[in-house]
Amino acid sequence: MTMKMLRGQPLNDYLANQLPGDGLPFDRACLIIFGLGSALGYAHKHRIAHSDFEPANAFICENGEVKVLDFGIARVVKQPG
């Protein structure tokens, strides 16, 4: 098994470091939400349900890119009907 080396921090740590003050700026929060939604949308389009989506399974890269991690208990979803 191989994994891509990511530099950054899990979303839960990122939020813990950002929220004690004024929280995240609206534009930064929107980028994170959009990135998470895009990742889950891509998985759902391919009939994959993450099954353990939480801040600890999301990662904020140093360049600002958002990744959804740990599809270890993901499931294939049947087509409707």
C-alpha positions, 0 to 999 in steps of 0.5 A: 500500500502506498499513500500520498504525503500530505503536508498540513493538518486534520480539519479538527486540529485546524479548527481548534487552532482557529476557533478560540479567537474570532473563528474562520473568516467567511471566505475561508470557511466557504472554501473548506465547505466547498472542498468537502462537499466536492469530495463527497459529491465525487464519491457519491457520484461513483456510488460510494458512501464515506460512512465515517465523515467527521472533521478528523477525517478531513485534511487541510493541506498547507496550500489550502487544498481540502482532502477527505481521508479514511474511506476504510469503512466506505460502502458501495450504494446500490442504484435506486430501484 
